[in-house]
Amino acid sequence: MRRLMFVLILFALPGLVFAAKNLEVYSIDVEGGQATLFVSPSGESMLVDTGWGGFDKRDANRIAAAAKAAGVKKIDYLVITHYHSDHVGGILQLAEKMPIHNFVDHGASVEQNQQGKVLFNTYLEYRDKGNHIEVKPGDTVPIKGIEVKVLSAAGKVIDAPLPGAGQPNPECASFQMKDPDPSENAQSVGMLIAYGSFRMVDLGDLTWNKEKDLVCPVNKIGTVDLYLVSHHGMNMSGSPQLVHALHPKVALMNNGPRKGGSPEVWQTIHDSPGLQDLWQLHFAVAGGKDHNSADTVIANLDETNTCEGRWIRVDAQKDGSFKLYNSRNKFEQAYK
């Protein structure tokens, strides 16, 4: 009788059944911006950035469609990595479609030009309606079921290596600094997302010189299973010192057809020791045949005006195994 009652309770409470799922990550196509939806095994959700505004609510509609596919009706935590239009521009239109409970960011914007002020003030209008969490390196985002460790924020990075990390990085000897970046990119909230043995890193648009502070002279992050390619694959980020230190099994690039996916960054990732696959949200026009992955692992092959906005889903298990799924052609690849 008790066993029967337990089974009936499971069917009566879908949330309990949902909680048995693995971690799901949806890399949503917002045409060279970012919108990455995490669905924890606990059932809570975390969205990293909102894509662009305008375009007849294109990006908000794509986020809402991915959320529906994931069974998500609200955003428990919205992380805004930094205040650029391709990351925070869609906040107004997204807030019209679903409730947002917690707003996570690095604090005030460093860009005081007119566009920067408008973007930040529009974000504040909606942030003030929910709970605000300002993070610094070393903090965690309190989503249940997964661990989200903040690696960078407001131009600073973690002081000490994470547990198991701290190995010297021999490639640092050849690191070449670039001009200082005074923009919001260098302020990006970067995170390590872990579910059991599975580890994934998302550094937003953190730029070249700030990446160095995470992996030189020692690697403070350690290795990861999945690398969400920094800055959409633009050559202002993604140094060999960072990518090779992370030693990812798989990389996932949220590029657009004509934004990101630069040939030199693609080649750096492609040549990373131990890399098995590089997935892309778009075929990068500038890369041509030599600097794009096989069509099977690219979600969108067409230019923006005919693009259907296909997403790539990651399903990660607690033992560290995971798989990626291409919503365009239903191609799926598992990684141990």
VMD Tcl script that draws the C-alpha trace (Angstrom):
set ca {
  {0.00 0.00 0.00}
  {2.82 2.42 0.89}
  {4.59 1.66 -2.39}
  {1.42 2.31 -4.37}
  {0.88 5.60 -2.55}
  {4.48 6.67 -3.34}
  {3.98 5.93 -7.04}
  {0.74 7.91 -7.07}
  {2.46 10.88 -5.43}
  {5.18 10.85 -8.09}
  {2.62 11.02 -10.87}
  {0.61 13.70 -9.05}
  {3.64 15.96 -8.51}
  {5.47 16.50 -11.83}
  {8.11 18.61 -10.10}
  {9.40 15.54 -8.29}
  {9.75 13.64 -11.55}
  {11.47 16.62 -13.20}
  {13.98 16.80 -10.36}
  {15.37 13.40 -11.42}
  {16.58 14.85 -14.76}
  {20.15 15.76 -15.57}
  {21.54 19.24 -16.14}
  {20.30 20.74 -19.41}
  {21.96 23.68 -21.15}
  {20.43 25.42 -24.17}
  {22.77 27.58 -26.25}
  {20.22 29.81 -27.96}
  {20.95 31.50 -31.27}
  {20.74 35.27 -30.82}
  {22.85 36.08 -33.89}
  {26.23 36.70 -32.32}
  {25.05 37.69 -28.85}
  {24.53 35.45 -25.84}
  {21.53 33.72 -24.30}
  {22.36 30.47 -22.52}
  {19.65 28.70 -20.52}
  {20.60 26.32 -17.72}
  {17.97 23.99 -16.26}
  {19.17 22.45 -13.02}
  {18.14 18.95 -11.93}
  {16.35 20.77 -9.08}
  {14.02 22.35 -11.63}
  {15.40 25.87 -11.13}
  {16.56 27.85 -14.15}
  {19.41 30.25 -14.86}
  {19.59 32.35 -18.00}
  {22.90 33.96 -18.91}
  {22.19 37.16 -20.88}
  {19.19 38.14 -22.99}
  {20.52 38.70 -26.51}
  {19.65 41.79 -28.54}
  {16.59 43.99 -28.30}
  {14.52 44.99 -31.31}
  {14.30 42.83 -34.44}
  {10.56 42.39 -33.82}
  {11.27 40.60 -30.49}
  {13.32 37.96 -32.31}
  {15.67 37.06 -29.45}
  {13.04 37.14 -26.71}
  {10.90 34.84 -28.85}
  {13.80 32.43 -29.34}
  {14.57 32.38 -25.62}
  {10.90 31.78 -24.83}
  {10.77 28.94 -27.37}
  {13.83 27.25 -25.85}
  {12.38 27.73 -22.36}
  {9.14 26.09 -23.48}
  {11.08 23.14 -24.91}
  {12.85 22.84 -21.55}
  {9.63 23.07 -19.54}
  {10.69 26.41 -18.02}
  {8.02 29.01 -17.26}
  {10.11 31.49 -15.25}
  {13.71 32.55 -14.90}
  {14.91 31.96 -11.35}
  {18.29 33.61 -11.95}
  {19.17 35.99 -14.77}
  {22.92 36.54 -14.98}
  {23.93 39.60 -16.99}
  {27.61 39.15 -17.80}
  {28.04 42.79 -18.88}
  {26.07 45.71 -20.26}
  {26.41 45.50 -24.03}
  {23.44 45.44 -26.40}
  {24.01 41.83 -27.52}
  {23.92 40.63 -23.90}
  {21.46 42.88 -22.03}
  {19.58 44.53 -24.91}
  {16.72 42.02 -24.85}
  {15.78 42.51 -21.18}
  {12.66 44.59 -21.86}
  {11.16 42.13 -24.35}
  {12.11 39.06 -22.31}
  {10.53 40.49 -19.15}
  {7.26 40.84 -21.06}
  {7.26 37.11 -21.79}
  {8.18 35.49 -18.47}
  {8.81 36.44 -14.85}
  {12.40 36.97 -13.68}
  {13.04 36.54 -9.96}
  {16.74 37.18 -9.29}
  {19.07 39.50 -11.20}
  {22.79 38.73 -11.00}
  {25.44 41.18 -12.27}
  {28.83 42.78 -11.55}
  {27.46 46.13 -10.36}
  {27.49 49.50 -12.09}
  {28.44 49.95 -15.73}
  {31.85 51.44 -16.55}
  {30.57 52.88 -19.85}
  {29.19 56.39 -19.43}
  {28.46 57.27 -23.06}
  {24.84 57.77 -24.10}
  {24.29 54.22 -25.34}
  {25.90 52.77 -22.23}
  {23.68 54.82 -19.94}
  {20.51 53.88 -21.83}
  {21.33 50.16 -21.71}
  {22.18 50.19 -18.02}
  {19.20 52.33 -16.99}
  {16.78 50.14 -18.96}
  {18.21 47.09 -17.19}
  {17.89 48.83 -13.79}
  {14.19 49.46 -14.46}
  {13.56 45.72 -14.51}
  {16.24 44.70 -12.01}
  {14.57 46.84 -9.35}
  {11.40 44.75 -9.70}
  {13.18 41.60 -8.53}
  {15.95 40.57 -6.15}
  {19.40 41.93 -6.99}
  {22.59 39.92 -6.40}
  {25.86 41.74 -7.08}
  {28.66 39.18 -7.34}
  {32.41 39.31 -6.98}
  {35.04 36.67 -7.82}
  {34.75 33.69 -5.49}
  {30.99 34.08 -4.93}
  {28.44 31.47 -5.94}
  {25.07 31.90 -7.64}
  {22.66 30.14 -5.26}
  {20.76 28.04 -7.80}
  {19.85 24.65 -6.35}
  {21.16 21.40 -7.81}
  {24.33 22.73 -9.48}
  {27.33 24.75 -8.35}
  {27.95 28.07 -10.08}
  {31.25 29.64 -9.04}
  {32.04 33.21 -10.09}
  {35.54 33.40 -11.61}
  {35.56 37.02 -12.76}
  {33.49 40.15 -12.21}
  {33.97 43.93 -12.33}
  {37.45 43.62 -13.82}
  {38.77 41.27 -11.14}
  {39.33 37.50 -11.01}
  {39.62 34.90 -8.27}
  {42.71 35.31 -6.08}
  {43.46 31.63 -5.48}
  {43.14 28.51 -7.62}
  {40.02 26.39 -7.31}
  {40.35 23.00 -5.58}
  {42.42 20.68 -7.78}
  {43.75 23.55 -9.91}
  {46.90 25.67 -9.56}
  {49.21 23.87 -11.99}
  {51.91 26.01 -13.68}
  {51.03 27.00 -17.24}
  {54.13 26.60 -19.44}
  {52.50 28.53 -22.33}
  {52.46 31.75 -20.29}
  {56.06 32.45 -21.34}
  {54.82 33.25 -24.86}
  {51.78 35.30 -23.82}
  {51.56 38.67 -25.58}
  {49.53 41.41 -23.89}
  {47.10 43.48 -25.97}
  {45.99 47.07 -25.48}
  {44.00 47.57 -22.24}
  {40.25 47.15 -22.66}
  {38.31 49.93 -20.86}
  {34.92 48.60 -21.99}
  {32.30 46.46 -20.30}
  {33.77 43.35 -21.93}
  {36.62 43.31 -19.40}
  {34.06 43.56 -16.57}
  {32.32 40.33 -17.60}
  {30.94 37.94 -15.02}
  {32.68 34.64 -15.78}
  {31.52 31.38 -14.21}
  {32.40 27.74 -13.71}
  {29.25 25.61 -13.74}
  {29.57 22.17 -12.16}
  {27.16 19.25 -11.80}
  {28.88 16.38 -10.07}
  {31.96 15.62 -12.17}
  {30.77 17.69 -15.13}
  {32.49 21.09 -15.46}
  {31.66 23.88 -17.90}
  {33.07 27.39 -18.17}
  {31.36 30.55 -19.45}
  {33.46 33.74 -19.30}
  {31.07 36.01 -21.19}
  {33.09 38.48 -23.27}
  {36.07 38.58 -20.93}
  {38.97 39.92 -22.96}
  {42.54 38.78 -23.60}
  {44.44 40.52 -20.77}
  {41.90 39.53 -18.11}
  {41.99 35.90 -19.27}
  {45.70 35.91 -18.48}
  {44.97 36.59 -14.81}
  {42.95 33.35 -14.66}
  {45.55 31.04 -16.18}
  {48.98 32.67 -15.74}
  {51.39 31.96 -14.19}
  {49.23 29.12 -12.87}
  {45.91 27.75 -14.07}
  {43.40 28.85 -11.41}
  {40.43 27.14 -13.09}
  {41.64 23.65 -13.93}
  {40.35 21.58 -16.83}
  {36.77 21.51 -18.07}
  {34.55 19.22 -20.09}
  {32.81 21.98 -22.04}
  {34.11 25.43 -22.99}
  {31.51 27.99 -24.03}
  {33.79 29.93 -26.37}
  {34.57 33.39 -25.00}
  {33.34 36.48 -26.82}
  {31.61 34.52 -29.60}
  {34.99 33.48 -31.00}
  {36.25 37.03 -31.61}
  {40.01 37.49 -31.58}
  {39.90 39.92 -28.65}
  {39.52 36.84 -26.44}
  {40.32 33.14 -26.46}
  {44.10 33.12 -26.10}
  {45.93 29.80 -26.54}
  {47.07 30.16 -22.93}
  {43.45 30.11 -21.75}
  {42.03 27.52 -24.12}
  {44.86 25.02 -23.76}
  {44.86 25.38 -19.96}
  {41.15 24.59 -19.86}
  {41.86 21.50 -21.99}
  {38.18 21.08 -22.97}
  {36.77 17.88 -24.41}
  {34.22 19.92 -26.38}
  {33.89 23.61 -27.26}
  {30.60 25.36 -28.11}
  {30.79 28.67 -29.98}
  {27.83 31.10 -29.81}
  {28.84 33.02 -32.92}
  {26.76 34.66 -35.64}
  {27.25 34.27 -39.40}
  {29.28 37.49 -39.58}
  {30.14 38.08 -35.92}
  {32.69 36.00 -34.08}
  {34.04 32.71 -35.34}
  {37.31 34.34 -36.38}
  {39.68 31.96 -38.18}
  {42.52 32.41 -35.65}
  {40.31 31.67 -32.63}
  {38.70 28.72 -34.41}
  {42.17 27.35 -35.14}
  {43.32 27.85 -31.54}
  {40.37 25.84 -30.27}
  {40.67 23.24 -33.01}
  {44.32 22.67 -32.07}
  {43.66 22.46 -28.33}
  {45.07 19.16 -26.98}
  {42.35 16.63 -26.25}
  {39.56 18.50 -28.04}
  {37.05 16.08 -29.57}
  {34.59 18.48 -31.21}
  {33.91 22.17 -31.80}
  {30.19 22.91 -32.13}
  {28.93 26.21 -33.57}
  {25.64 28.08 -33.48}
  {26.39 29.45 -36.97}
  {28.51 28.79 -39.99}
  {31.05 31.63 -39.83}
  {31.23 33.27 -43.24}
  {34.73 34.67 -42.63}
  {36.08 31.21 -41.82}
  {35.20 29.53 -45.09}
  {35.50 25.77 -45.40}
  {38.88 25.63 -43.66}
  {37.79 27.30 -40.42}
  {34.33 25.91 -39.78}
  {33.33 22.59 -38.29}
  {31.36 19.92 -40.12}
  {27.76 20.85 -40.94}
  {26.48 18.17 -38.57}
  {27.63 20.17 -35.51}
  {26.54 23.62 -36.75}
  {23.03 24.66 -35.73}
  {22.45 27.34 -38.39}
  {23.93 27.31 -41.87}
  {22.14 30.29 -43.43}
  {22.54 34.05 -43.19}
  {20.51 36.07 -40.70}
  {17.59 36.94 -42.97}
  {16.70 33.28 -43.51}
  {17.96 31.91 -40.19}
  {15.52 29.84 -38.15}
  {17.39 30.36 -34.89}
  {18.14 26.74 -34.08}
  {19.65 25.96 -30.67}
  {22.15 23.42 -29.37}
  {21.33 21.50 -26.19}
  {23.77 19.99 -23.72}
  {22.63 17.12 -21.47}
  {25.10 16.51 -18.65}
  {25.09 13.68 -16.14}
  {26.50 13.69 -12.64}
  {29.25 11.21 -13.55}
  {30.70 13.75 -16.01}
  {29.40 12.19 -19.20}
  {27.40 14.47 -21.48}
  {25.97 14.80 -24.96}
  {25.19 17.60 -27.38}
  {22.12 17.78 -29.60}
  {21.66 19.89 -32.74}
  {18.03 21.01 -33.05}
  {18.44 21.69 -36.79}
  {19.21 18.14 -37.91}
  {18.65 16.16 -34.69}
  {22.29 15.06 -34.71}
  {23.47 13.94 -31.28}
  {26.93 13.09 -29.98}
  {27.79 11.59 -26.59}
  {31.05 12.19 -24.70}
  {32.37 10.07 -21.84}
}
mol new
graphics top color blue
foreach p $ca { graphics top sphere $p radius 0.5 }
foreach p [lrange $ca 0 end-1] q [lrange $ca 1 end] { graphics top cylinder $p $q radius 0.2 }
display resetview
